[in-house]
Amino acid sequence: MDTIGLSGPHWLAVLRIGLGLWWLESWRHKDRKSWFEGAGIAWAADIAARHRWSAVRSGFERVVAPRPRAMAYVVGGAELALGLGLTAGFLTPVALLAGLLLNALYFVLMIHDWAEQGQNAMMALISLVGLFGMAWQGWSLDAALGWFG
């Protein structure tokens, strides 16, 4: 593979680190006090209640609605863990798969909001490129530890 300036693995590392910083920004910009008191889940509940797919409505009511505080911590913790893991290149394939799953969940929930769709589509695309390009080969703790060959 011919590239300009960096090797292929290092360009993939740039993409991986950028995605990690994007996840960290998703976590950082939240008003954590109101988020962990339920504001974020209440917002999502409103969207889920009006969702065109009954499976999304009933799934949200069964899984998320009964435990809004716990789900707020799951989402916030996942965004922080993904950001740190991808930026440092630690357990990168796991983080890329988990991020892809989280983006897919956001994508399905926010099916009507095109602004959210663009962000989630781009983050999912970067995750796929990072996963299949093995973005843990350069500038990562995984590479330093010899993980994921």
DSSP file with accessible surface (Angstrom, degrees, kcal/mol):
  #  RESIDUE AA STRUCTURE BP1 BP2  ACC     N-H-->O    O-->H-N    N-H-->O    O-->H-N    TCO  KAPPA ALPHA  PHI   PSI    X-CA   Y-CA   Z-CA
    1    1 A M              0   0  187      0, 0.0     2,-0.4     0, 0.0     7,-0.3   0.000 360.0 360.0 360.0 125.4    0.0    0.0    0.0
    2    2 A D        +     0   0  167      5,-0.1     2,-0.3     6,-0.0     5,-0.0  -0.789 360.0 166.6 -93.0 134.7    1.4    3.4   -1.0
    3    3 A T        -     0   0   57     -2,-0.4     2,-0.5     3,-0.0     5,-0.1  -0.917  34.9-112.8-138.9 167.9    0.6    6.3    1.3
    4    4 A I  S    S-     0   0  151     -2,-0.3     2,-1.1     1,-0.1    -2,-0.0  -0.910  88.1 -14.7-106.0 125.5    1.9    9.9    1.8
    5    5 A G  S    S+     0   0   76     -2,-0.5     2,-0.3     6,-0.0    -1,-0.1  -0.179 126.1  40.4  86.7 -45.9    3.7   10.7    5.0
    6    6 A L  S    S-     0   0   53     -2,-1.1     2,-0.1     1,-0.0    -3,-0.0  -0.885  85.4 -99.5-131.1 165.5    2.8    7.7    7.1
    7    7 A S     >  -     0   0   49     -2,-0.3     4,-2.3     1,-0.1     5,-0.2  -0.362  43.0-102.2 -77.3 165.4    2.5    4.0    6.7
    8    8 A G  H  > S+     0   0   11     -7,-0.3     4,-2.3     1,-0.2     5,-0.2   0.926 122.3  50.9 -55.0 -48.0   -0.9    2.4    6.2
    9    9 A P  H  > S+     0   0   44      0, 0.0     4,-1.8     0, 0.0   129,-0.4   0.869 110.1  50.7 -60.6 -32.9   -1.1    1.1    9.8
   10   10 A H  H  > S+     0   0   56      2,-0.2     4,-2.1    -3,-0.2    -2,-0.2   0.868 107.6  51.5 -75.1 -34.5   -0.3    4.6   11.1
   11   11 A W  H  X S+     0   0  120     -4,-2.3     4,-2.1     2,-0.2    -1,-0.2   0.907 110.7  49.9 -64.6 -38.7   -3.0    6.3    8.9
   12   12 A L  H  X S+     0   0   30     -4,-2.3     4,-2.8    -5,-0.2    -2,-0.2   0.874 107.8  53.9 -65.7 -34.2   -5.4    3.7   10.4
   13   13 A A  H  X S+     0   0    0     -4,-1.8     4,-3.1     2,-0.2     5,-0.2   0.901 105.7  52.7 -64.9 -40.2   -4.2    4.7   13.9
   14   14 A V  H  X S+     0   0   63     -4,-2.1     4,-2.5     2,-0.2    -2,-0.2   0.936 111.6  46.4 -58.9 -44.9   -4.9    8.3   13.1
   15   15 A L  H  X S+     0   0   64     -4,-2.1     4,-2.3     2,-0.2    -2,-0.2   0.933 113.6  48.8 -63.1 -44.3   -8.5    7.3   12.2
   16   16 A R  H  X S+     0   0    3     -4,-2.8     4,-2.5     2,-0.2    -2,-0.2   0.925 112.2  47.6 -61.9 -45.1   -8.8    5.1   15.3
   17   17 A I  H  X S+     0   0   46     -4,-3.1     4,-2.7     2,-0.2    -1,-0.2   0.920 110.5  52.4 -65.2 -40.9   -7.5    7.9   17.6
   18   18 A G  H  X S+     0   0   36     -4,-2.5     4,-2.0    -5,-0.2    -1,-0.2   0.913 110.0  48.5 -60.5 -41.5   -9.9   10.4   15.9
   19   19 A L  H  X S+     0   0    1     -4,-2.3     4,-2.3     2,-0.2    -2,-0.2   0.915 110.1  52.2 -65.1 -40.1  -12.8    8.1   16.6
   20   20 A G  H  X S+     0   0    0     -4,-2.5     4,-2.4     1,-0.2    -2,-0.2   0.922 109.4  48.9 -61.5 -42.4  -11.7    7.7   20.2
   21   21 A L  H  X S+     0   0   94     -4,-2.7     4,-2.3     2,-0.2    -1,-0.2   0.869 108.0  55.2 -65.3 -33.9  -11.6   11.4   20.6
   22   22 A W  H  X S+     0   0   80     -4,-2.0     4,-2.0     2,-0.2    -2,-0.2   0.921 109.0  47.1 -64.2 -43.1  -15.1   11.6   19.1
   23   23 A W  H  X S+     0   0    1     -4,-2.3     4,-1.8     2,-0.2    -2,-0.2   0.907 110.7  52.3 -64.7 -40.3  -16.4    9.2   21.7
   24   24 A L  H  X S+     0   0   37     -4,-2.4     4,-3.2     1,-0.2    -2,-0.2   0.897 108.7  50.5 -62.8 -37.7  -14.6   11.1   24.4
   25   25 A E  H  X S+     0   0   80     -4,-2.3     4,-2.5     2,-0.2    -1,-0.2   0.881 105.5  56.3 -66.9 -36.9  -16.3   14.3   23.2
   26   26 A S  H  < S+     0   0    7     -4,-2.0     4,-0.3     1,-0.2    -1,-0.2   0.894 114.9  39.4 -59.7 -38.6  -19.7   12.5   23.3
   27   27 A W  H >< S+     0   0   62     -4,-1.8     3,-1.0    52,-0.2    -2,-0.2   0.920 115.3  52.0 -75.1 -44.0  -19.0   11.8   26.9
   28   28 A R  H 3< S+     0   0  140     -4,-3.2     4,-0.2     1,-0.2    -2,-0.2   0.871 103.7  55.2 -64.9 -37.5  -17.5   15.2   27.8
   29   29 A H  T 3< S+     0   0  114     -4,-2.5    -1,-0.2    -5,-0.2    -2,-0.1   0.629  84.2 105.4 -78.9  -7.7  -20.2   17.4   26.4
   30   30 A K  S <  S-     0   0   30     -3,-1.0     2,-1.5    -4,-0.3     3,-0.1  -0.448  79.0-124.1 -69.7 140.6  -23.0   15.7   28.5
   31   31 A D     >  -     0   0  104      1,-0.2     4,-3.1    -2,-0.1     5,-0.2  -0.727  33.5-165.9 -77.5  92.6  -24.3   17.7   31.4
   32   32 A R  H  > S+     0   0   87     -2,-1.5     4,-2.8     1,-0.2     5,-0.2   0.837  77.4  58.4 -60.9 -33.4  -23.4   14.7   33.6
   33   33 A K  H  > S+     0   0  143      1,-0.2     4,-0.8     2,-0.2    -1,-0.2   0.975 116.7  32.6 -60.7 -52.2  -25.5   15.9   36.6
   34   34 A S  H  4>S+     0   0   42      2,-0.2     5,-2.6     1,-0.2     4,-0.3   0.871 117.1  57.8 -73.1 -34.0  -28.7   16.0   34.7
   35   35 A W  H ><5S+     0   0   35     -4,-3.1     3,-1.6     1,-0.2     6,-0.4   0.957 109.9  42.6 -59.6 -50.6  -27.7   13.0   32.5
   36   36 A F  H 3<5S+     0   0   30     -4,-2.8    -1,-0.2     1,-0.3    -2,-0.2   0.639 107.6  61.3 -76.7 -11.4  -27.2   10.7   35.4
   37   37 A E  T 3<5S-     0   0  126     -4,-0.8    -1,-0.3    -5,-0.2    -2,-0.2   0.427 129.8 -92.1 -87.7  -1.7  -30.3   12.0   37.1
   38   38 A G  T <>5S+     0   0   16     -3,-1.6     4,-2.5    -4,-0.3     5,-0.2   0.423  90.0 122.7 114.5  -0.2  -32.3   10.7   34.0
   39   39 A A  H  ><S+     0   0   50     -5,-2.6     4,-2.2     1,-0.2    -4,-0.2   0.921  80.3  47.6 -62.5 -42.7  -32.5   13.6   31.5
   40   40 A G  H  > S+     0   0    6     -5,-0.4     4,-2.2    -6,-0.3    -1,-0.2   0.913 114.2  45.4 -65.6 -41.6  -30.8   11.7   28.7
   41   41 A I  H  > S+     0   0   11     -6,-0.4     4,-2.8     2,-0.2    -1,-0.2   0.882 110.7  54.3 -71.8 -34.2  -32.9    8.5   29.2
   42   42 A A  H  X S+     0   0   62     -4,-2.5     4,-2.0     2,-0.2    -2,-0.2   0.918 109.0  49.1 -63.5 -40.9  -36.1   10.7   29.5
   43   43 A W  H  X S+     0   0  128     -4,-2.2     4,-1.8    -5,-0.2    -2,-0.2   0.938 113.1  46.4 -61.8 -46.6  -35.2   12.3   26.1
   44   44 A A  H  X S+     0   0    9     -4,-2.2     4,-3.1     1,-0.2    -2,-0.2   0.874 108.7  56.2 -65.1 -35.8  -34.6    8.8   24.6
   45   45 A A  H  X S+     0   0   29     -4,-2.8     4,-2.5     2,-0.2    -1,-0.2   0.898 105.4  51.6 -63.4 -39.5  -37.9    7.5   26.1
   46   46 A D  H  X S+     0   0   86     -4,-2.0     4,-1.0     2,-0.2    -1,-0.2   0.918 113.0  45.0 -62.2 -42.5  -39.8   10.3   24.4
   47   47 A I  H >< S+     0   0   22     -4,-1.8     3,-0.6     1,-0.2     4,-0.3   0.930 113.3  49.8 -67.4 -44.1  -38.2    9.4   21.1
   48   48 A A  H >< S+     0   0    1     -4,-3.1     3,-1.4     1,-0.2    -2,-0.2   0.887 104.6  58.7 -63.1 -37.4  -38.8    5.7   21.6
   49   49 A A  H 3< S+     0   0   60     -4,-2.5    -1,-0.2     1,-0.3    -2,-0.2   0.801 112.3  40.3 -63.3 -28.3  -42.5    6.3   22.5
   50   50 A R  T << S+     0   0  162     -4,-1.0    -1,-0.3    -3,-0.6    -2,-0.2   0.312  87.3 130.8-101.0   7.4  -43.0    7.9   19.1
   51   51 A H    <   -     0   0    2     -3,-1.4     6,-0.1    -4,-0.3    -3,-0.1  -0.313  59.0-136.4 -66.7 144.2  -40.9    5.4   17.1
   52   52 A R  S    S+     0   0  152      1,-0.1     2,-0.6     4,-0.0    -1,-0.1   0.688  87.1  74.9 -73.5 -20.2  -42.5    3.9   14.0
   53   53 A W    >>  -     0   0  111      1,-0.1     4,-1.8    -5,-0.1     3,-0.7  -0.854  68.5-154.7 -98.9 121.5  -41.2    0.4   14.8
   54   54 A S  H 3> S+     0   0   77     -2,-0.6     4,-3.1     1,-0.2     5,-0.3   0.828  93.4  62.9 -62.9 -30.6  -43.1   -1.3   17.6
   55   55 A A  H 3> S+     0   0   70      1,-0.2     4,-2.3     2,-0.2    -1,-0.2   0.883 104.3  47.6 -62.9 -36.1  -40.1   -3.5   18.4
   56   56 A V  H <> S+     0   0   25     -3,-0.7     4,-2.5     2,-0.2     5,-0.2   0.937 113.5  47.6 -69.6 -45.3  -38.1   -0.4   19.4
   57   57 A R  H  X S+     0   0   92     -4,-1.8     4,-2.2     1,-0.2    -2,-0.2   0.956 117.7  40.4 -59.4 -51.7  -41.0    1.0   21.5
   58   58 A S  H  X S+     0   0   47     -4,-3.1     4,-2.2     2,-0.2     5,-0.2   0.894 114.7  52.3 -69.2 -37.5  -41.5   -2.3   23.4
   59   59 A G  H  X>S+     0   0   24     -4,-2.3     4,-2.8    -5,-0.3     5,-0.5   0.920 110.7  47.8 -63.2 -41.9  -37.8   -3.1   23.7
   60   60 A F  I  X>S+     0   0   20     -4,-2.5     5,-2.6     1,-0.2     4,-1.2   0.930 112.3  49.6 -63.9 -43.8  -37.2    0.3   25.2
   61   61 A E  I  <5S+     0   0  110     -4,-2.2    -1,-0.2    -5,-0.2    -2,-0.2   0.857 117.2  41.3 -63.9 -35.3  -40.1   -0.1   27.6
   62   62 A R  I  <5S+     0   0  173     -4,-2.2    -2,-0.2    -5,-0.2    -1,-0.2   0.881 129.3  22.1 -80.4 -39.6  -38.9   -3.6   28.7
   63   63 A V  I  <5S+     0   0   79     -4,-2.8    -3,-0.2    -5,-0.2     4,-0.2   0.897 131.5  24.0 -99.0 -47.7  -35.1   -3.0   28.9
   64   64 A V  I ><<S+     0   0   26     -4,-1.2     3,-1.7    -5,-0.5     7,-0.3   0.922 110.0  60.8 -92.7 -48.8  -34.4    0.7   29.4
   65   65 A A  T 3 <S+     0   0   34     -5,-2.6    -4,-0.1     1,-0.3    -3,-0.1   0.840 100.5  55.1 -55.8 -39.1  -37.4    2.4   31.0
   66   66 A P  T 3  S+     0   0   81      0, 0.0    -1,-0.3     0, 0.0    -2,-0.1   0.706 119.7  32.5 -69.1 -15.4  -37.5    0.3   34.2
   67   67 A R    <>  +     0   0  116     -3,-1.7     4,-2.4    -4,-0.2     5,-0.2  -0.426  67.3 154.6-138.2  62.6  -33.9    1.3   35.0
   68   68 A P  H  > S+     0   0   56      0, 0.0     4,-2.1     0, 0.0     5,-0.1   0.880  75.7  49.6 -63.4 -39.0  -33.2    4.8   33.7
   69   69 A R  H  > S+     0   0  141      2,-0.2     4,-1.9     1,-0.2     5,-0.2   0.945 112.7  46.5 -67.1 -45.2  -30.4    5.6   36.1
   70   70 A A  H  > S+     0   0   50      1,-0.2     4,-2.3     2,-0.2    -1,-0.2   0.919 112.6  50.7 -62.1 -42.2  -28.5    2.4   35.4
   71   71 A M  H  X S+     0   0   40     -4,-2.4     4,-2.7    -7,-0.3     5,-0.2   0.866 105.9  55.6 -66.3 -34.0  -28.9    2.9   31.7
   72   72 A A  H  X S+     0   0    0     -4,-2.1     4,-2.5    -5,-0.2     5,-0.2   0.918 110.5  45.7 -63.0 -40.6  -27.6    6.4   31.9
   73   73 A Y  H  X S+     0   0  111     -4,-1.9     4,-2.8     2,-0.2     5,-0.3   0.871 110.8  53.2 -70.3 -35.9  -24.5    5.0   33.6
   74   74 A V  H  X S+     0   0   86     -4,-2.3     4,-2.5     2,-0.2    -2,-0.2   0.954 113.7  42.4 -62.2 -48.5  -24.2    2.3   31.0
   75   75 A V  H  X S+     0   0   24     -4,-2.7     4,-2.4     2,-0.2     5,-0.2   0.956 118.4  44.2 -64.8 -50.4  -24.3    4.8   28.1
   76   76 A G  H  X S+     0   0    0     -4,-2.5     4,-2.2    -5,-0.2    -2,-0.2   0.928 116.1  47.4 -61.2 -43.9  -22.0    7.3   29.7
   77   77 A G  H  X S+     0   0   36     -4,-2.8     4,-2.9    -5,-0.2     5,-0.2   0.888 110.9  51.9 -65.4 -38.6  -19.6    4.6   30.8
   78   78 A A  H  X S+     0   0   31     -4,-2.5     4,-2.9    -5,-0.3     5,-0.3   0.924 109.7  48.8 -64.7 -43.7  -19.6    3.0   27.4
   79   79 A E  H  X S+     0   0    6     -4,-2.4     4,-2.3     2,-0.2    -2,-0.2   0.925 114.5  45.6 -63.1 -42.0  -18.8    6.3   25.7
   80   80 A L  H  X S+     0   0   53     -4,-2.2     4,-2.6    -5,-0.2     5,-0.2   0.941 114.6  47.2 -65.5 -47.3  -15.9    7.0   28.1
   81   81 A A  H  X S+     0   0   62     -4,-2.9     4,-2.9     1,-0.2     5,-0.2   0.913 113.1  48.9 -63.2 -41.8  -14.5    3.5   27.8
   82   82 A L  H  X S+     0   0   10     -4,-2.9     4,-2.7    -5,-0.2     5,-0.3   0.930 111.9  49.4 -63.0 -44.5  -14.7    3.5   24.0
   83   83 A G  H  X S+     0   0    0     -4,-2.3     4,-2.1    -5,-0.3     5,-0.2   0.937 115.7  41.6 -60.7 -47.2  -13.0    6.9   23.9
   84   84 A L  H  X S+     0   0   97     -4,-2.6     4,-2.4     2,-0.2     5,-0.2   0.929 116.4  48.8 -67.2 -44.4  -10.2    5.8   26.2
   85   85 A G  H  X>S+     0   0   10     -4,-2.9     5,-2.6    -5,-0.2     4,-1.3   0.918 115.5  42.4 -63.8 -43.8   -9.7    2.4   24.6
   86   86 A L  H  <5S+     0   0    0     -4,-2.7    -1,-0.2    -5,-0.2    -2,-0.2   0.897 114.0  50.9 -72.1 -39.4   -9.7    3.6   21.0
   87   87 A T  H  <5S+     0   0   41     -4,-2.1    -2,-0.2    -5,-0.3    -1,-0.2   0.934 120.3  35.3 -64.4 -42.2   -7.5    6.6   21.8
   88   88 A A  H  <5S-     0   0   43     -4,-2.4    53,-1.9    -5,-0.2    -1,-0.2   0.633 108.2-123.2 -84.6 -14.9   -4.9    4.5   23.6
   89   89 A G  T  <5 +     0   0    0     -4,-1.3    53,-2.6    51,-0.3     2,-0.5   0.897  56.4 153.9  71.5  42.0   -5.4    1.5   21.3
   90   90 A F  S   <S-     0   0   83     -5,-2.6    -1,-0.2     1,-0.2     5,-0.1  -0.918  73.5 -12.3-109.9 122.6   -6.3   -0.8   24.2
   91   91 A L  S  > S+     0   0   68     -2,-0.5     4,-2.6     3,-0.1     3,-0.3   0.900  86.1 173.5  53.4  44.7   -8.5   -3.8   23.4
   92   92 A T  H  >  +     0   0    0     -3,-0.3     4,-3.0     1,-0.2     5,-0.2   0.869  66.7  50.0 -56.1 -48.0   -9.0   -2.1   20.1
   93   93 A P  H  > S+     0   0   19      0, 0.0     4,-2.3     0, 0.0    -1,-0.2   0.916 113.4  48.1 -61.3 -36.7  -11.0   -4.8   18.3
   94   94 A V  H  > S+     0   0   86     -3,-0.3     4,-2.8     2,-0.2    -2,-0.2   0.934 113.3  47.4 -65.2 -45.4  -13.4   -5.1   21.2
   95   95 A A  H  X S+     0   0   11     -4,-2.6     4,-2.8     2,-0.2     5,-0.2   0.900 111.1  51.1 -64.2 -40.6  -13.8   -1.4   21.4
   96   96 A L  H  X S+     0   0    1     -4,-3.0     4,-2.2    -5,-0.2    -1,-0.2   0.928 113.3  44.9 -64.6 -42.1  -14.4   -1.1   17.7
   97   97 A L  H  X S+     0   0   99     -4,-2.3     4,-2.3    -5,-0.2    -2,-0.2   0.923 114.6  48.3 -66.3 -43.0  -17.1   -3.9   17.8
   98   98 A A  H  X S+     0   0   45     -4,-2.8     4,-2.6     2,-0.2    -2,-0.2   0.909 112.3  49.1 -64.6 -41.0  -18.7   -2.3   20.9
   99   99 A G  H  X S+     0   0    0     -4,-2.8     4,-2.9     2,-0.2     5,-0.2   0.901 109.3  52.4 -64.6 -39.8  -18.7    1.1   19.3
  100  100 A L  H  X S+     0   0   43     -4,-2.2     4,-2.3    -5,-0.2    -2,-0.2   0.926 111.0  47.7 -61.3 -42.4  -20.3   -0.3   16.2
  101  101 A L  H  X S+     0   0  111     -4,-2.3     4,-2.5     2,-0.2    -2,-0.2   0.929 112.2  48.8 -64.4 -45.1  -23.0   -1.9   18.3
  102  102 A L  H  X S+     0   0   22     -4,-2.6     4,-2.6     1,-0.2     5,-0.2   0.923 111.9  49.1 -63.3 -41.8  -23.6    1.3   20.2
  103  103 A N  H  X S+     0   0    2     -4,-2.9     4,-3.0     1,-0.2    -1,-0.2   0.898 109.6  52.5 -63.9 -38.2  -23.8    3.3   17.0
  104  104 A A  H  X S+     0   0   50     -4,-2.3     4,-2.5    -5,-0.2    -2,-0.2   0.917 109.9  48.4 -63.4 -41.3  -26.3    0.7   15.6
  105  105 A L  H  X S+     0   0  105     -4,-2.5     4,-2.4     2,-0.2    -2,-0.2   0.932 114.3  45.4 -63.9 -44.5  -28.5    1.1   18.6
  106  106 A Y  H  X S+     0   0   43     -4,-2.6     4,-2.8     1,-0.2    -2,-0.2   0.912 111.6  54.2 -61.9 -42.0  -28.4    4.9   18.4
  107  107 A F  H  < S+     0   0   81     -4,-3.0    -2,-0.2    -5,-0.2    -1,-0.2   0.924 110.9  44.1 -59.5 -46.1  -29.0    4.6   14.6
  108  108 A V  H >< S+     0   0   53     -4,-2.5     3,-1.1     1,-0.2    -1,-0.2   0.924 115.8  47.2 -67.1 -43.5  -32.1    2.5   15.1
  109  109 A L  H 3< S+     0   0   28     -4,-2.4     3,-0.3     1,-0.3    -2,-0.2   0.924 116.6  43.0 -64.2 -41.8  -33.5    4.7   17.9
  110  110 A M  T >< S+     0   0   11     -4,-2.8     3,-1.9     1,-0.2    -1,-0.3  -0.039  71.3 136.8 -97.0  33.7  -32.9    8.0   16.1
  111  111 A I  T <  S+     0   0   30     -3,-1.1    -1,-0.2     1,-0.3    -2,-0.1   0.752  73.8  47.1 -55.5 -26.0  -34.2    6.8   12.7
  112  112 A H  T 3  S+     0   0   97     -3,-0.3     2,-0.9     1,-0.1    -1,-0.3   0.586  93.5  82.3 -93.1 -10.9  -36.0   10.1   12.1
  113  113 A D    <>  -     0   0   61     -3,-1.9     4,-2.1     1,-0.2     3,-0.3  -0.802  55.6-172.4-103.3 100.0  -33.3   12.5   13.1
  114  114 A W  H  > S+     0   0  204     -2,-0.9     4,-2.0     1,-0.2    -1,-0.2   0.801  83.0  59.1 -65.1 -29.8  -31.0   13.0   10.1
  115  115 A A  H  > S+     0   0   79      1,-0.2     4,-1.4     2,-0.2    -1,-0.2   0.947 110.4  42.3 -64.1 -45.5  -28.4   15.0   12.0
  116  116 A E  H  > S+     0   0   58     -3,-0.3     4,-2.5     1,-0.2     5,-0.2   0.874 110.3  58.5 -66.2 -36.6  -27.9   12.1   14.4
  117  117 A Q  H  X S+     0   0    5     -4,-2.1     4,-2.8    -7,-0.2     5,-0.2   0.903 103.0  52.6 -61.6 -41.0  -27.9    9.6   11.6
  118  118 A G  H  X S+     0   0   39     -4,-2.0     4,-2.3     2,-0.2    -1,-0.2   0.932 111.4  45.6 -61.5 -45.8  -25.0   11.3    9.9
  119  119 A Q  H  X S+     0   0   63     -4,-1.4     4,-2.5     2,-0.2     5,-0.2   0.945 116.0  45.1 -62.5 -48.1  -22.8   11.2   13.0
  120  120 A N  H  X S+     0   0    2     -4,-2.5     4,-2.5     1,-0.2    -2,-0.2   0.888 111.9  52.2 -67.6 -36.6  -23.7    7.6   13.8
  121  121 A A  H  X S+     0   0   40     -4,-2.8     4,-2.5    -5,-0.2    -1,-0.2   0.929 112.3  45.7 -64.1 -43.5  -23.2    6.5   10.2
  122  122 A M  H  X S+     0   0   98     -4,-2.3     4,-2.5    -5,-0.2    -2,-0.2   0.919 113.6  48.5 -67.1 -42.2  -19.7    8.1   10.0
  123  123 A M  H  X S+     0   0    0     -4,-2.5     4,-2.2    -5,-0.2    -2,-0.2   0.914 113.0  48.4 -64.5 -40.3  -18.7    6.6   13.4
  124  124 A A  H  X S+     0   0   22     -4,-2.5     4,-2.4    -5,-0.2    -2,-0.2   0.915 110.9  50.9 -65.5 -41.1  -19.9    3.2   12.3
  125  125 A L  H  X S+     0   0   90     -4,-2.5     4,-2.6     2,-0.2     5,-0.2   0.931 110.3  48.6 -62.8 -44.4  -18.0    3.5    9.0
  126  126 A I  H  X S+     0   0   33     -4,-2.5     4,-2.9     1,-0.2    -1,-0.2   0.908 110.2  53.0 -62.1 -39.7  -14.8    4.4   10.8
  127  127 A S  H  X S+     0   0    1     -4,-2.2     4,-2.6    -5,-0.2    -2,-0.2   0.922 110.1  47.3 -61.1 -44.2  -15.3    1.5   13.2
  128  128 A L  H  X S+     0   0   71     -4,-2.4     4,-2.8     2,-0.2     5,-0.3   0.931 113.5  47.0 -63.6 -45.7  -15.7   -0.9   10.2
  129  129 A V  H  X S+     0   0   63     -4,-2.6     4,-2.3     1,-0.2    -2,-0.2   0.931 114.4  48.2 -61.9 -43.3  -12.6    0.4    8.5
  130  130 A G  H  <>S+     0   0    3     -4,-2.9     5,-2.9    -5,-0.2     4,-0.4   0.900 113.8  47.0 -63.8 -39.2  -10.7    0.3   11.7
  131  131 A L  H ><5S+     0   0   31     -4,-2.6     3,-0.9    -5,-0.2    -2,-0.2   0.967 119.3  36.7 -68.5 -52.6  -11.8   -3.3   12.4
  132  132 A F  H 3<5S+     0   0  165     -4,-2.8    -2,-0.2     1,-0.2    -1,-0.2   0.770 118.5  51.3 -75.9 -22.1  -11.1   -4.7    8.9
  133  133 A G  T 3<5S-     0   0   25     -4,-2.3    -1,-0.2    -5,-0.3    -2,-0.2   0.461 109.1-126.2 -87.4  -2.8   -8.0   -2.6    8.5
  134  134 A M  T X 5 -     0   0   68     -3,-0.9     3,-1.7    -4,-0.4    -3,-0.2   0.973  31.3-171.6  55.7  60.7   -6.7   -3.8   11.9
  135  135 A A  T 3 <S+     0   0    1     -5,-2.9     3,-0.5     1,-0.3    -1,-0.1   0.438  71.2  77.0 -68.2   3.6   -6.2   -0.3   13.3
  136  136 A W  T 3  S+     0   0   22     -6,-0.3     7,-0.5     1,-0.2    -1,-0.3   0.448  70.7  87.3 -91.5   1.6   -4.5   -1.6   16.4
  137  137 A Q  S <  S+     0   0   90     -3,-1.7     2,-0.4    -4,-0.2    -1,-0.2   0.713  88.2  45.9 -75.2 -21.9   -1.2   -2.3   14.4
  138  138 A G  S    S-     0   0    3     -3,-0.5     3,-0.1  -129,-0.4     4,-0.1  -0.970 118.5  -5.8-128.3 142.8    0.2    1.2   14.9
  139  139 A W  S    S+     0   0  133     -2,-0.4     2,-0.3     1,-0.2    -1,-0.2   0.891  97.5 121.3  49.7  51.3    0.5    3.5   17.9
  140  140 A S  S  > S-     0   0   12     -4,-0.2     4,-2.0    -3,-0.1   -51,-0.3  -0.982  72.7-127.9-141.3 154.3   -1.4    1.3   20.3
  141  141 A L  H  > S+     0   0   84    -53,-1.9     4,-2.4    -2,-0.3     6,-0.2   0.855 112.4  61.2 -64.3 -35.0   -1.0   -0.5   23.5
  142  142 A D  H  >>S+     0   0    0    -53,-2.6     5,-2.7     1,-0.2     4,-0.6   0.926 106.7  44.0 -57.7 -45.1   -2.3   -3.6   21.8
  143  143 A A  H >45S+     0   0   44     -7,-0.5     3,-0.8   -54,-0.2    -1,-0.2   0.913 112.5  52.0 -66.6 -42.0    0.7   -3.4   19.4
  144  144 A A  H 3<5S+     0   0   85     -4,-2.0    -1,-0.2     1,-0.3    -2,-0.2   0.861 114.2  43.7 -63.1 -33.6    3.1   -2.7   22.2
  145  145 A L  H 3<5S-     0   0   94     -4,-2.4    -1,-0.3    -5,-0.1    -2,-0.2   0.504 112.8-119.6 -88.6  -7.3    1.8   -5.7   24.1
  146  146 A G  T X<5 +     0   0   60     -3,-0.8     3,-0.6    -4,-0.6     2,-0.2   0.736  59.7 153.6  76.1  23.2    1.8   -7.9   21.0
  147  147 A W  T 3 < +     0   0  102     -5,-2.7    -1,-0.2    -6,-0.2    -2,-0.1  -0.556  56.5  12.9 -85.0 151.8   -2.0   -8.5   21.2
  148  148 A F  T 3         0   0   88     -2,-0.2    -1,-0.2     1,-0.2   -12,-0.1   0.706 360.0 360.0  60.9  24.2   -4.2   -9.3   18.3
  149  149 A G    <         0   0   88     -3,-0.6    -1,-0.2    -7,-0.1    -2,-0.1   0.863 360.0 360.0  18.7 360.0   -1.3  -10.1   15.9
